[in-house]
């Protein structure tokens, strides 16, 4: 039993991450937001749970980042990106779903 | 249907980057007017057109992402849409980018739910066709319940159809909002419109409820939109955005991105400060000629003097700035229109953040090289209150074009053309130094303000990086024209008024003033120059300048500079015309330039030159840092809605200017 719980916890740690941790070219699915105010802005900008986001650019000094979402490119700071919980999409899965 | 008896008022509403301004230009052409919204300085763009014997008036509202505003700009749009005033819009034209419909349609569904007559203009349809995007218009019309028109505002296609559909605009029967959620949270409200209106006038508790509603409502809207998009739009699987990606690889590159940014700045400054010199010289020469002719044609006397030295001199002082300001606005508009400015904000945000600013402060800071007033107005896109206040407060420290004539005059007193420094002209180096000093001080002040100002507000920076586009020249020129016109009439009025007042103060004095010089026998013995100097000294302006002399003596200024400091409060460049007025009465030879006159000024007692290097540097520093612009203070007030901010701006800049000038004067003396 303990073994299974441990497995689930590690699996979650691998799958769930925040948007700021993605590397250029990586895609992920938005799951939830940890900040109430910013969630309103994210949703308004078309970045809502279930959407696929892709990191397309990172500014020369490491911050802000640019993501492709809902068919356009949005730039945001890592601080804001860290309030978006995502599950990373494997490139193989991505090519099949899109 | 709308009554055809009166002018039909249309408001253009859409997301930023939906091509709204271009559509506005295509619809209204040369009939545009720029004004202000009551109480706020948000620029209001209005225009007219006629179609089918009906006249239409069009308002271009600031871009907004939803009816729940997150910035001042958006608030203005929402309030105008919801307005109950008699001049409220009759028809809303929703402008959406055909290549990215999903996010643009969110606002459209919200507007439809307000139950006001709407038409949806799907803009940039040619671009969508190029990307192989097919939009099924009738399907979309059926679902949304409003007329949908394909337009391309750049190629001006679909405009006639849009006009006819506006005439037949109707409110939709479709409903997109989360009706049950609204009933749960707000049992007393009957419509979506009432709910949207509530946010501008509600308690904290209501505001929380509205936010909860907004979130769930928007999510449900996007779910519906996914369905609508699937039904009405056919898109190729892989979007073709290669050009934007290739350009971004250069413009946001770790190394070349910055090189390119500074290269652009370099080009802009070259144009603004060197190329603009030629038309400015022509304007100056033509005015000088015109003033000469006028003064010969009109009979001698007070009126002649007023028109030539008061009015015409004042107008020439304003008009001469047009080439510089127009060129700077042209560059900024083109950089924004092509999408480059968003990239500049993107690469510079991290540095700006260290100083309490953000990437969106880049545009206001650069445009303040022309004039602080439009820059302060352009801070409205900064959503964070603290960042916006800091940007507004430090913007006037950057040397604006009004300081340029002052710098040019003072630097030319200190250095001759033949002064070279390793092959570079000294004048150019000092001028560049003054601009760097302005930028440096702005950043330093921002850093200090960042530590002082407290704010609980969330600091966030989210911005669309639009696709690169070729600038639409007609729109660009129209915008530049409107901005120049605004400068000419707003700042120009004050400058003109001040130069007339100044003319009076310099040429008139207390009652015995003219008599004394006519009848005083000793006056005849002294030379003409000294007579004129005495005349000026006993004029109102002279008396006033002498009153403040003790205050400015510690930083090396005499009463003549004192007069110029006071008049500079209207606008800094008035310094030059004031000095010209003060010293023109000092010499019988009209051909000597102001620079020559100033450098030859000697103290009457000690016979040492008045304009020493210490005085000149003190003046330069003073003009770089001092808050000498009433229009800027007024703009700060109207943008912040509080007297506290212009007051703080005035006090900290005055202390900074006086202190720095004091130090530099005593170091060099």
Interface residues (C-beta under 8 A of the other chain):
Chain A: X35 X36 X37 X38 X39 X40 X41 X42 X43 X44 X45 X46 X48 X49 X56 X57 X59 X60 X61 X62 X63 X64 X66 X70 X71 X72 X73 X74 X75 X76 X77 X79 X80 X98
Chain B: X65 X66 X68 X70 X99 X100 X102 X103 X106 X211 X214 X215 X218 X219 X222 X237 X239 X244 X245 X248 X252 X253 X254 X255 X257 X258 X342 X345 X346 X347 X349 X350 X351 X353 X359 X458 X459 X460 X461 X462 X463 X464 X465 X466 X467
